[in-house]
Amino acid sequence: MIFEVWAPNATAVEVDVLGGRRPMSRGAEGWWSAEVDGAEHGTTYAFLVDGGGPYPDPRSRRQPEGVFGPSAVYEHARFTWSDHDWRGRDLRGAVIYELHIGTFTTEGTFTAAIEKLQHLVELCVDFVEIMPVAPVPGGRNWGYDGVDLYAVNETYGGPDGLKSFVDACHRAGIGVILDVVYNHLGPSGNFLHPFGPYFAGFKGSYWGDAVNLDGPGSDEVRRYFIGNALQWLRDYHIDGLRLDAVHALHDSRATHLLAELAAEVDALACAVGRPLSLIAESDLNDPRMVRPLEAGGLGMTAQWNDDVHHALHCAVSGESHGYYADFAGLPALAKVLAGGVLHDGSYSSFRGRSHGRSFAGVPGHRLVACLQNHDQIGNRPAGDRLPIPALKLGAGLLLTSPFTPMLFMGEEWGARTPFLFFSDHVEPQLRESEGERREREFVGFGYVWEAPDPSAEETFLSSKLDWSEVKEEAHWSLLCWYRDLIALRKALPELSDPRLERVRVEVDPLGKWLVMWRGTLAVSVNFAQESVTVPVAPGTVLLASDEPVAAAEGGLRLPGQSMVITRPADG
C-alpha cells in the first residue's frame, strides 16, 4: 500500500513500518509518499520528519495505543453497514439530544450507548449529538482536547465502535450529529507542528494556538479540516456536524472556511442522497452565519443560540450573575422567544459594548436552543443541574418555542448527577495545573470557584448518569412530561412553526407569569410560588403540568410554578 503525508518544509521524511524505516519520495505541493509491500489493515506505522519522531500520521484513521502511540492502517470499506434504507433527517422540526459517550452509561462506550437507544426512541428525539470523539490524552475527557482528528477514541470503542453506534441509531430512526473542534487542538499529544504550517503563530483563543486558515501554506491546512468533516459525513454516515466555537476561527480570506465547508458538504449531500447539517457554535449573534451561501451568508444549517438559554435559565432559576445580568426579567425572555436573540445591536454589560444584530427574517429552526447543555452545566464549579420544578417550566417553553430544541442527557428525568469538567492529562504540569487554568477561564463569570480536581477520577465517575433514578416517582413523572411535550410538538404544527414573526408574548409587569402565543395556542406559565390568573380565555386544555387549571375571572387560574397549553375558545 501507499503511505502519504504532507510535510512541505521537510528535507527528508521516512515511514517507520513493518520493523524498519523506509525513505519517502517528495511529490507535488509538499506531499511525500512511499509504497510498502505487506502493509495492510491493522498495520501500525509512524513518520519521521528530518530525523525527528516517530510521530503519528496527521490524518491517522486509528490510534490503537492512544495519542502518543503509532498510527494504524484502517480501511473504511471493511465495515458492513445495515443502514442502506436510511434517507437521513432534516433539522427542520427536529429535537436534538446531546450526550457524552463516556458518561452516558456506566461503561462509557459506544456499545453501551446503543443499549440505551430505546429510551431515546420512546422520548421521540430525532437526533443524538455526541460530544467530540477524537483521541485525547488519558482515559477521560470532554473531548475538546482532541488531537489526531481523523481517528476515534479507543476508550469509547474506536472507529468500528462509532460506526456501530451510528448504524444502530439509523436502524432506530435517529440521526447522528458529531461535535467537532477545528478552532484549536489539545495541548498534549499534538504532533502537527513538525509536519507543516498548521498553526498561525498566535493564541487564537483561551484554549490554544490559532490554526492557519489564511496564511502561507493554509490551502492544505484548510483541506485538512474540510477533509476531516467530509470523512465523518461520508465514511461514518454521520448526519451532521456541530462546529465548536467558530468565532475562534481566524480567517480573513474572501471566502471564509465555513462557506467553503458548506459548499463541500452541499455537494456531498447531493452525492449521498440525504440531508447533511452543519451547526455552528457562535457567540457573535450574526445572522450571516445561517444565511444560505446564495444569499451571501456562511451557509450553516443552524447555530447554537445562547441568548435563549440565558433568558430561560434566569426565568426558572432566578440567577442574574455574570453574563446572566442582561437576561434577568421576563421582558428579556419575551424578546428572545419572539426575536431569537436579546442582543441584536443592544448593549451587552458582560462584554462592555453593543453586540449582535437582528435575526428578523431568519426562521427559528436555524437557532438551536436549550435549557441545559454540556457547557452551561459543566462550566459551573459544581457541575450542578437545574432542579425538577425549574426543568418542568423551562422545558415547557423550550419545547413549544419556534426554535430547534436540544436536551442534555439526563435532563428529561431531572438527573441529580452533576456534569463536571474532567480530564486526564499525562504530563504532570498539565495535570496539576488544570484546576487553576479552569478557574482563570471563568474569572468575571460571578462564581465562587470551588470545583473538584478535574484530573481526579472521581470527578469523572460522579458525572456518569445514574439510570436507576428513572424508576423514582418524581423523575418518572418529569420524563413523562418531556415525552408528552415532544409528542404534542410533533402533533400540532403550530408548535413547530419556525416563523418568529408569528410568535406573540405577553408578560406580567410584576414578573409572575408569561403567555406565549403559537398560532391559536396559548402557552401560559406561572413562575411564582403562589397561584396566579393569566389573561387567557378558557378553552381546551391540551397539556398541563399540574392540576387543577381552572377558569377564573379575567382568564385562567394556574397553580404555583406550573404551565398549561390551551386552545382558547375564542382562538
C-alpha positions as CSV (number, residue, x, y, z in Angstrom):
1,M,0.0,0.0,0.0
2,I,1.0,3.6,-0.4
3,F,1.7,5.9,2.6
4,E,1.3,9.6,2.1
5,V,1.9,12.7,4.3
6,W,2.1,16.4,3.8
7,A,5.3,18.0,5.0
8,P,6.1,20.9,2.7
9,N,9.1,22.3,4.7
10,A,10.9,18.9,5.3
11,T,14.1,17.8,3.6
12,A,13.7,14.1,4.5
13,V,10.6,12.1,5.6
14,E,10.6,8.4,6.5
15,V,7.8,5.9,7.3
16,D,8.5,3.5,10.2
17,V,6.5,0.4,9.3
18,L,6.9,-3.4,9.4
19,G,10.0,-3.2,11.6
20,G,12.0,-0.7,9.5
21,R,12.3,2.8,8.4
22,R,11.8,3.5,4.7
23,P,12.5,6.7,2.9
24,M,9.7,8.6,1.3
25,S,9.8,10.5,-2.0
26,R,8.8,14.1,-2.3
27,G,6.0,14.9,-4.7
28,A,3.9,17.9,-5.7
29,E,2.8,20.6,-3.2
30,G,4.9,19.2,-0.4
31,W,3.4,15.7,-0.3
32,W,5.6,12.7,0.4
33,S,4.9,9.1,-0.4
34,A,6.2,5.6,-0.2
35,E,4.9,2.2,-1.4
36,V,5.3,-0.6,1.2
37,D,4.5,-4.2,0.3
38,G,2.9,-6.2,3.0
39,A,1.2,-3.3,4.9
40,E,-2.5,-3.8,5.3
41,H,-5.5,-3.1,7.5
42,G,-4.2,-3.0,11.1
43,T,-0.5,-2.5,10.3
44,T,1.0,0.1,12.7
45,Y,3.2,2.9,11.3
46,A,4.7,6.3,12.1
47,F,6.5,9.1,10.3
48,L,9.9,10.7,10.9
49,V,10.5,14.2,9.7
50,D,14.1,15.4,9.3
51,G,15.1,12.8,11.8
52,G,12.6,13.8,14.4
53,G,9.9,11.5,15.7
54,P,8.4,9.0,15.3
55,Y,5.2,10.9,15.0
56,P,1.6,9.6,14.3
57,D,0.1,10.3,11.0
58,P,-1.7,13.8,11.0
59,R,-4.5,12.0,9.1
60,S,-4.4,8.8,11.2
61,R,-7.6,6.8,11.0
62,R,-6.8,4.9,14.1
63,Q,-4.6,5.3,17.2
64,P,-4.8,1.9,18.9
65,E,-2.3,2.8,21.7
66,G,-3.5,6.4,22.2
67,V,-2.2,9.8,21.2
68,F,1.4,9.0,21.9
69,G,1.5,5.7,20.0
70,P,1.8,4.8,16.4
71,S,-1.0,5.1,13.9
72,A,-2.7,2.0,12.4
73,V,-3.9,1.4,8.8
74,Y,-7.7,1.4,8.8
75,E,-9.8,0.6,5.8
76,H,-13.3,2.0,5.9
77,A,-14.6,-0.5,3.4
78,R,-14.2,-3.4,5.8
79,F,-17.1,-2.3,7.9
80,T,-20.5,-3.8,7.0
81,W,-23.4,-1.3,7.2
82,S,-27.0,-2.2,7.7
83,D,-28.5,1.3,7.2
84,H,-29.0,1.0,3.4
85,D,-32.5,2.3,3.7
86,W,-31.6,5.3,5.8
87,R,-32.5,8.6,4.0
88,G,-31.4,11.0,6.6
89,R,-33.1,13.5,8.8
90,D,-33.8,17.2,8.2
91,L,-33.1,19.5,11.0
92,R,-36.4,21.3,10.5
93,G,-38.9,20.2,13.1
94,A,-36.3,18.1,14.9
95,V,-35.5,17.6,18.5
96,I,-31.8,17.0,19.4
97,Y,-30.4,15.1,22.4
98,E,-26.8,15.9,23.4
99,L,-24.7,13.3,25.2
100,H,-21.2,12.4,26.2
101,I,-20.3,8.8,25.4
102,G,-18.0,8.4,28.4
103,T,-20.7,9.4,31.0
104,F,-23.9,8.5,29.2
105,T,-23.6,5.0,30.6
106,T,-21.6,3.3,33.4
107,E,-19.4,1.5,30.8
108,G,-18.8,4.7,28.8
109,T,-18.7,3.0,25.4
110,F,-20.5,3.1,22.1
111,T,-21.7,-0.4,22.7
112,A,-23.3,0.5,26.0
113,A,-24.8,3.7,24.5
114,I,-26.5,1.5,21.8
115,E,-28.4,-0.3,24.6
116,K,-30.0,3.0,25.7
117,L,-31.3,3.9,22.3
118,Q,-34.8,2.6,23.0
119,H,-35.1,5.2,25.8
120,L,-34.4,7.9,23.1
121,V,-36.9,6.3,20.7
122,E,-39.6,6.5,23.4
123,L,-38.6,10.1,24.2
124,C,-39.1,10.7,20.4
125,V,-35.9,12.7,19.7
126,D,-34.8,13.0,16.1
127,F,-31.0,13.4,16.5
128,V,-28.4,12.5,19.1
129,E,-25.5,14.9,19.2
130,I,-22.4,13.3,20.6
131,M,-19.6,15.3,22.1
132,P,-16.2,15.1,20.4
133,V,-14.7,11.6,19.9
134,A,-11.2,12.4,18.6
135,P,-8.4,10.8,20.6
136,V,-7.4,12.6,23.8
137,P,-4.7,12.1,26.5
138,G,-5.6,9.6,29.1
139,G,-8.8,7.8,29.6
140,R,-11.3,10.6,30.3
141,N,-12.0,14.0,28.8
142,W,-14.8,16.2,27.5
143,G,-13.3,15.8,24.0
144,Y,-12.2,19.3,23.3
145,D,-8.6,18.5,23.9
146,G,-8.6,16.3,20.8
147,V,-5.7,15.5,18.5
148,D,-5.4,13.0,15.6
149,L,-8.7,14.5,14.4
150,Y,-9.3,11.8,11.8
151,A,-9.3,9.0,14.4
152,V,-11.8,7.9,17.1
153,N,-11.1,7.5,20.8
154,E,-10.2,3.9,21.6
155,T,-11.7,4.2,25.1
156,Y,-15.1,4.5,23.5
157,G,-14.7,1.7,21.0
158,G,-12.6,3.1,18.2
159,P,-13.7,3.6,14.6
160,D,-15.7,0.4,14.4
161,G,-17.5,1.3,17.6
162,L,-18.6,4.7,16.3
163,K,-19.8,3.1,13.1
164,S,-21.8,0.5,15.0
165,F,-23.4,3.3,17.1
166,V,-24.3,5.3,14.0
167,D,-25.7,2.2,12.3
168,A,-27.8,1.3,15.4
169,C,-29.1,4.9,15.6
170,H,-30.2,4.8,12.0
171,R,-31.9,1.5,12.5
172,A,-33.8,3.2,15.4
173,G,-34.8,6.1,13.1
174,I,-32.4,8.6,14.9
175,G,-29.9,10.8,13.1
176,V,-26.4,11.4,14.5
177,I,-24.7,14.8,14.9
178,L,-21.0,14.8,15.8
179,D,-19.3,17.6,17.7
180,V,-16.0,18.5,16.0
181,V,-13.3,21.0,17.0
182,Y,-11.5,22.9,14.3
183,N,-10.5,26.1,16.1
184,H,-7.7,24.6,18.2
185,L,-6.1,21.3,19.1
186,G,-5.4,19.9,22.6
187,P,-2.2,20.8,24.5
188,S,-1.0,17.2,24.8
189,G,-0.2,14.8,22.0
190,N,-0.4,17.4,19.3
191,F,2.4,16.5,16.8
192,L,1.3,18.6,13.8
193,H,4.0,21.3,14.2
194,P,6.9,19.3,12.7
195,F,4.8,18.4,9.6
196,G,3.9,21.9,8.3
197,P,2.3,25.3,8.9
198,Y,-0.8,24.0,10.6
199,F,-0.8,26.9,13.1
200,A,-0.9,30.7,12.7
201,G,1.7,31.5,15.3
202,F,-0.5,33.3,17.8
203,K,-3.0,32.3,20.5
204,G,-6.4,32.1,18.7
205,S,-8.4,31.8,21.9
206,Y,-8.1,30.9,25.6
207,W,-7.8,27.3,24.5
208,G,-4.7,27.4,22.4
209,D,-2.9,28.3,19.2
210,A,-5.0,29.5,16.2
211,V,-5.0,27.2,13.2
212,N,-3.5,28.6,10.0
213,L,-6.6,29.3,7.8
214,D,-5.3,32.3,5.8
215,G,-1.5,32.5,6.0
216,P,1.2,30.9,3.8
217,G,0.5,27.2,3.3
218,S,-3.0,27.5,4.5
219,D,-4.6,25.9,1.4
220,E,-3.6,22.5,2.5
221,V,-4.5,23.3,6.2
222,R,-8.0,24.2,5.1
223,R,-8.2,20.9,3.1
224,Y,-7.1,19.1,6.3
225,F,-10.1,20.3,8.2
226,I,-12.6,20.1,5.3
227,G,-11.4,16.6,4.5
228,N,-12.0,15.7,8.1
229,A,-15.5,16.9,8.1
230,L,-16.3,15.1,4.8
231,Q,-14.8,11.9,6.3
232,W,-17.4,11.8,9.2
233,L,-20.3,12.5,6.9
234,R,-19.2,10.1,4.1
235,D,-17.3,7.2,5.8
236,Y,-19.1,7.2,9.1
237,H,-22.6,8.0,7.8
238,I,-22.9,10.9,10.2
239,D,-25.8,13.2,9.5
240,G,-24.5,16.5,10.7
241,L,-21.6,18.2,12.5
242,R,-21.7,20.7,15.4
243,L,-18.7,23.0,14.9
244,D,-17.2,24.1,18.1
245,A,-16.6,27.8,18.8
246,V,-16.5,29.1,15.2
247,H,-15.9,32.6,16.5
248,A,-12.4,31.4,17.3
249,L,-11.7,30.6,13.7
250,H,-9.3,33.3,12.5
251,D,-9.9,33.6,8.7
252,S,-9.5,36.8,6.7
253,R,-9.9,35.3,3.3
254,A,-12.6,36.4,0.9
255,T,-14.2,33.0,1.2
256,H,-14.5,32.0,4.9
257,L,-13.6,28.4,5.8
258,L,-17.2,27.9,6.9
259,A,-18.6,29.0,3.5
260,E,-16.1,26.7,1.8
261,L,-17.1,23.9,4.1
262,A,-20.8,24.5,3.5
263,A,-20.3,24.3,-0.3
264,E,-18.4,21.0,0.0
265,V,-21.0,19.5,2.3
266,D,-23.8,20.5,0.0
267,A,-22.0,18.7,-2.8
268,L,-21.6,15.6,-0.7
269,A,-25.3,15.7,0.3
270,C,-26.2,15.6,-3.4
271,A,-23.8,12.6,-3.9
272,V,-25.1,10.5,-0.9
273,G,-28.7,11.5,-1.4
274,R,-29.5,12.5,2.2
275,P,-29.6,15.9,4.1
276,L,-26.4,16.8,5.9
277,S,-26.4,19.6,8.5
278,L,-23.8,22.0,9.8
279,I,-24.5,23.5,13.2
280,A,-22.1,26.3,14.3
281,E,-21.5,27.2,17.9
282,S,-21.1,31.0,17.7
283,D,-21.4,33.8,20.2
284,L,-21.4,36.5,17.5
285,N,-25.2,36.8,17.2
286,D,-24.6,37.4,13.5
287,P,-27.4,36.1,11.2
288,R,-25.0,35.8,8.3
289,M,-23.9,32.6,10.0
290,V,-27.1,30.9,9.0
291,R,-27.9,32.7,5.8
292,P,-27.6,30.5,2.7
293,L,-24.5,30.8,0.5
294,E,-26.5,32.1,-2.4
295,A,-27.8,35.0,-0.1
296,G,-24.2,36.0,0.8
297,G,-24.2,34.1,4.1
298,L,-21.8,31.4,5.5
299,G,-24.3,28.6,4.7
300,M,-24.6,27.0,8.2
301,T,-27.8,25.0,8.6
302,A,-28.2,26.3,12.1
303,Q,-26.3,27.8,15.1
304,W,-26.4,27.4,18.8
305,N,-28.3,30.2,20.5
306,D,-27.1,31.1,23.9
307,D,-29.5,34.0,24.3
308,V,-32.5,31.7,24.6
309,H,-30.6,29.5,27.1
310,H,-29.7,32.5,29.3
311,A,-33.2,34.0,29.3
312,L,-34.8,30.7,30.1
313,H,-32.2,30.0,32.8
314,C,-32.8,33.3,34.5
315,A,-36.5,32.9,34.4
316,V,-36.6,29.5,36.1
317,S,-33.6,29.8,38.4
318,G,-33.6,33.4,39.5
319,E,-29.9,33.8,38.8
320,S,-28.5,37.0,37.4
321,H,-24.8,37.0,37.9
322,G,-22.1,37.4,35.2
323,Y,-23.4,37.1,31.7
324,Y,-26.9,36.4,33.0
325,A,-27.3,40.1,34.2
326,D,-28.8,41.3,30.9
327,F,-31.3,38.4,30.8
328,A,-32.9,38.8,34.2
329,G,-36.6,39.6,34.0
330,L,-39.4,38.3,31.8
331,P,-39.2,41.1,29.2
332,A,-35.8,39.6,28.1
333,L,-37.3,36.2,27.8
334,A,-40.2,37.6,25.8
335,K,-37.8,39.3,23.4
336,V,-35.8,36.1,22.7
337,L,-38.9,34.0,22.3
338,A,-40.2,36.3,19.6
339,G,-37.0,37.6,18.1
340,G,-34.4,34.8,18.6
341,V,-31.8,36.9,20.4
342,L,-31.7,39.6,23.1
343,H,-28.5,41.3,21.9
344,D,-29.4,42.4,18.4
345,G,-27.2,45.5,18.5
346,S,-28.1,46.3,22.1
347,Y,-25.6,46.9,24.9
348,S,-24.1,43.8,26.5
349,S,-23.0,44.6,30.0
350,F,-20.8,41.4,30.2
351,R,-18.9,42.4,27.1
352,G,-18.9,46.1,27.9
353,R,-20.1,47.0,24.3
354,S,-23.0,46.7,22.0
355,H,-23.4,43.2,20.5
356,G,-25.2,41.3,17.8
357,R,-27.6,42.0,15.0
358,S,-31.3,41.4,14.4
359,F,-32.4,37.9,13.3
360,A,-35.5,39.2,11.6
361,G,-36.4,37.0,8.6
362,V,-34.4,34.1,9.9
363,P,-36.6,31.0,10.6
364,G,-36.4,29.8,14.2
365,H,-35.4,26.3,13.2
366,R,-32.0,27.7,12.3
367,L,-31.4,28.5,16.0
368,V,-30.7,25.5,18.3
369,A,-31.9,26.4,21.7
370,C,-31.6,24.6,25.0
371,L,-32.4,24.8,28.7
372,Q,-29.1,22.9,29.5
373,N,-26.1,21.7,27.6
374,H,-22.6,20.4,28.4
375,D,-21.2,24.0,28.6
376,Q,-23.9,25.6,30.7
377,I,-23.8,22.8,33.3
378,G,-20.2,21.8,33.1
379,N,-18.9,25.4,33.3
380,R,-20.5,25.8,36.7
381,P,-18.0,25.0,39.5
382,A,-20.1,22.1,40.9
383,G,-21.5,21.0,37.5
384,D,-24.9,21.3,39.0
385,R,-28.1,20.9,37.0
386,L,-31.5,22.6,37.3
387,P,-33.9,21.1,39.8
388,I,-37.1,19.4,38.6
389,P,-39.5,22.4,39.2
390,A,-37.3,24.6,37.0
391,L,-36.9,21.9,34.3
392,K,-40.7,21.5,34.2
393,L,-41.3,25.1,33.3
394,G,-38.2,25.6,31.2
395,A,-38.8,22.5,29.1
396,G,-42.4,23.6,28.6
397,L,-41.3,26.8,27.0
398,L,-38.4,25.3,25.1
399,L,-40.4,22.5,23.5
400,T,-43.2,24.9,22.5
401,S,-40.8,27.5,21.1
402,P,-40.1,28.2,17.4
403,F,-36.5,27.1,17.7
404,T,-34.8,23.7,17.3
405,P,-34.9,22.3,20.8
406,M,-31.9,20.5,22.3
407,L,-31.9,18.4,25.5
408,F,-28.8,17.4,27.5
409,M,-28.5,13.8,28.6
410,G,-30.5,13.0,31.8
411,E,-32.3,16.3,31.7
412,E,-35.5,14.6,30.7
413,W,-35.8,12.8,34.1
414,G,-34.1,15.5,36.2
415,A,-30.8,13.7,36.7
416,R,-29.2,14.5,40.1
417,T,-25.7,13.6,38.9
418,P,-23.6,16.6,38.1
419,F,-21.7,17.1,34.8
420,L,-18.3,18.3,35.9
421,F,-15.3,19.3,33.9
422,F,-12.8,16.4,33.8
423,S,-9.6,15.5,32.0
424,D,-6.7,13.0,32.4
425,H,-3.5,14.7,31.1
426,V,-0.4,12.6,31.2
427,E,2.1,15.3,31.7
428,P,2.4,16.3,35.4
429,Q,2.5,20.0,34.8
430,L,-0.7,19.9,32.7
431,R,-2.4,17.6,35.2
432,E,-1.5,19.6,38.2
433,S,-2.4,23.0,36.7
434,E,-5.7,22.1,35.1
435,G,-7.8,23.2,38.0
436,E,-6.1,26.5,38.2
437,R,-6.3,27.0,34.5
438,R,-10.0,26.3,34.6
439,E,-10.6,28.8,37.4
440,R,-8.8,31.5,35.4
441,E,-11.0,30.9,32.4
442,F,-14.1,31.9,34.4
443,V,-12.9,35.0,36.2
444,G,-15.6,37.5,35.9
445,F,-18.4,35.0,35.5
446,G,-19.7,35.6,39.0
447,Y,-18.9,32.2,40.5
448,V,-17.2,31.4,43.8
449,W,-14.9,28.9,42.2
450,E,-14.9,25.8,44.4
451,A,-14.6,23.0,42.0
452,P,-13.3,19.4,42.3
453,D,-10.0,18.5,40.8
454,P,-10.6,18.0,37.0
455,S,-7.9,15.3,37.0
456,A,-9.3,13.2,39.8
457,E,-11.0,10.0,38.5
458,E,-13.9,10.6,41.0
459,T,-14.7,13.8,39.2
460,F,-15.3,11.8,36.0
461,L,-17.1,8.9,37.7
462,S,-19.5,11.2,39.6
463,S,-20.6,12.7,36.3
464,K,-21.9,9.4,34.9
465,L,-25.7,9.2,34.7
466,D,-27.5,7.1,37.3
467,W,-30.1,5.4,35.2
468,S,-31.8,3.9,38.3
469,E,-33.2,7.4,39.0
470,V,-35.7,6.9,36.2
471,K,-37.6,4.5,38.4
472,E,-38.3,7.0,41.1
473,E,-41.7,8.7,41.0
474,A,-40.6,12.3,40.7
475,H,-38.1,11.5,37.9
476,W,-40.5,9.3,36.1
477,S,-43.2,12.0,36.2
478,L,-40.8,14.5,34.7
479,L,-39.8,12.0,32.0
480,C,-43.5,11.6,31.1
481,W,-43.8,15.4,30.9
482,Y,-40.9,15.6,28.5
483,R,-42.4,12.8,26.4
484,D,-45.8,14.5,26.3
485,L,-44.3,17.9,25.3
486,I,-42.3,16.4,22.4
487,A,-45.3,14.3,21.3
488,L,-47.5,17.4,21.3
489,R,-44.9,19.5,19.5
490,K,-44.9,16.8,16.7
491,A,-48.7,16.5,16.6
492,L,-49.5,20.3,16.4
493,P,-48.0,22.2,13.5
494,E,-48.4,25.5,15.5
495,L,-45.7,24.4,18.0
496,S,-43.0,23.7,15.4
497,D,-43.8,26.7,13.2
498,P,-40.4,28.4,12.9
499,R,-41.8,31.8,11.8
500,L,-40.6,34.2,14.5
501,E,-42.9,37.0,13.3
502,R,-45.9,34.8,14.3
503,V,-44.8,34.5,17.9
504,R,-46.5,36.9,20.3
505,V,-45.6,37.1,24.0
506,E,-47.3,38.8,26.9
507,V,-45.6,39.2,30.4
508,D,-46.8,40.2,33.8
509,P,-45.5,43.6,34.9
510,L,-44.8,42.0,38.3
511,G,-42.8,39.2,36.7
512,K,-45.0,36.3,37.8
513,W,-46.4,35.0,34.5
514,L,-45.8,34.8,30.8
515,V,-48.0,33.8,27.9
516,M,-46.6,32.8,24.5
517,W,-49.0,32.6,21.6
518,R,-48.3,30.0,19.0
519,G,-50.9,30.4,16.3
520,T,-54.2,29.9,18.2
521,L,-52.5,28.1,21.0
522,A,-51.6,29.8,24.3
523,V,-48.6,28.6,26.3
524,S,-49.2,30.0,29.8
525,V,-46.5,29.8,32.5
526,N,-46.7,30.8,36.2
527,F,-43.2,31.3,37.6
528,A,-44.5,32.4,41.0
529,Q,-44.8,30.1,44.0
530,E,-48.5,31.1,44.5
531,S,-51.4,30.8,42.2
532,V,-52.0,33.5,39.6
533,T,-54.6,34.4,36.9
534,V,-53.3,34.8,33.4
535,P,-55.3,36.8,30.8
536,V,-56.1,33.8,28.6
537,A,-59.7,32.9,27.8
538,P,-60.8,29.4,29.0
539,G,-60.8,26.7,26.3
540,T,-59.5,23.2,25.6
541,V,-56.6,22.2,27.8
542,L,-54.1,20.3,25.6
543,L,-51.4,19.7,28.2
544,A,-50.9,20.9,31.8
545,S,-48.1,20.4,34.2
546,D,-50.3,20.5,37.3
547,E,-53.9,20.2,38.3
548,P,-56.1,22.0,38.7
549,V,-56.2,24.6,36.0
550,A,-59.4,26.5,36.3
551,A,-61.4,29.2,34.7
552,A,-61.3,32.4,36.7
553,E,-62.4,36.0,36.4
554,G,-60.2,37.6,33.8
555,G,-58.6,34.3,32.5
556,L,-57.1,31.0,33.7
557,R,-56.1,30.3,37.3
558,L,-52.7,28.4,37.4
559,P,-51.2,26.8,40.5
560,G,-47.8,28.0,41.6
561,Q,-44.8,27.1,39.3
562,S,-47.0,25.5,36.7
563,M,-47.8,25.8,33.0
564,V,-50.6,24.9,30.6
565,I,-51.1,24.7,26.9
566,T,-54.6,25.6,25.8
567,R,-56.6,26.4,22.7
568,P,-58.8,29.2,23.9
569,A,-62.5,29.0,22.9
570,D,-62.2,32.4,21.2
571,G,-58.9,31.5,19.5
